[in-house]
Amino acid sequence: EVRETVIGRASVKQVFRVTGGRAAGCVIKSGKVARKAHARVLRGKQPVFDGKMSTLRRHQDEVDEVKQGIECGIRLGDFDEYEEGDIIECYILEKVEQTL
C-alpha cells in the first residue's frame, strides 16, 4: 500500500519568465518543500497539475529543500500555467506494509 504524506505548502506570490518557460516565486507557508518530492498545484481547491519538481532555487542557487517562512523559486516539470495565489503542495509517497 502507498500512503501520501504532505510535507509542505508554498503560496505563489509572483510569476517570472525564465529561459524555457515560467517559474513561480513562492513563500513557504508550512512545513518544507523538497526538490526530490512530488508536487501538485492547487487553484482554489482544484488540483491543476500533479508531478515532479524540476527546479527549486533560493536566490541564484539550486537547493534540495526550503523551510517555512523562506522565499524560493519553483518550476514543476513542463507546467507553465502558474497564477498568483496558487498553492503548491509538496508530498512524499511512502510504502506501508498491509496488515489484516
N, C-alpha and C positions, 0 to 999 in steps of 0.2 A: 504494500500500500504506500502511496506517495502523499505526503502531507505538505501543504503550502504554509509557510510562516512569513508574515510580513515583518521586515526588519527596519523599514524606514519609509518616510514620506517626504517628498520635496514639492514646493509650490513654485510654478513658473512665474517669474517676475518680469522677464523681458525675453524677446526672441531676437537672435542675432543671425545675420547672414555670414556664413563661413564658406571656405572652399569646399565645394561639393554638396552644398545644401544649406540647412539651417540648424542652429543649436539653441537649446533652452538655457537661459540664465536663471538659476534656481537658488532658493534658500531652503535648507533642510529644516522641516518643521518638527519632525520627531524621529528618534532612532538614528540610524545611519544609512547611507547609500553606498553600496559596494559595487565596483565595476564588474566583478565576476557573477553577480546575482542577476536574476531575471527582473524585468520591469514592465509595468503597464501604465498607460496614460489614461487617467480618468477625467472626463469632461462632464461636469455635473456629477452624476453618479454612474454614468455610462462609460464602460471601457472602450477606447477608440484604437488602442494599439497594445499588443502584448508580445514581448520578445526579449532579446538580449540587448544589453547596453554596449555601445561601440566605443564611446569616449566619455571619460569622467575627468574633468580638468579643474584645477584650482589655480587661478591666475593663468600662467602660461605652462604650468607643469601638469603632466599626466599623473594622476594619483590612483591608489587602489580603493580608498574609501574616504568619505567625508562625513563628519559627525554633525549632530543637531546644532542649529544656530549659525552655521557657516554657509557662505555662498559658494556656488560652483557652476560649471558649465556641463551640460549633459547632452549627448547625442545618442539616440536609440536606433540601432540597425539602419534601415532605409526609411524611417519615419521622418517626415518633414513638416507635418501639419500642426506644429505646436501653436498654442494660443495662450496669452496671458491669463492666469487663473487656473490653468490645468494643474492637476495633481499627478506627480509621478510617484507611483507606489513601487517600492523595491521589495522583492521577496526571494526566499530560497525554497527549494524543493528538497524535502527530507524523506528518505526511505524509512518506513516504520514496519517492523515485523508485525504480521497479523496474529491476533490471538483469538481464541474461541471463547 
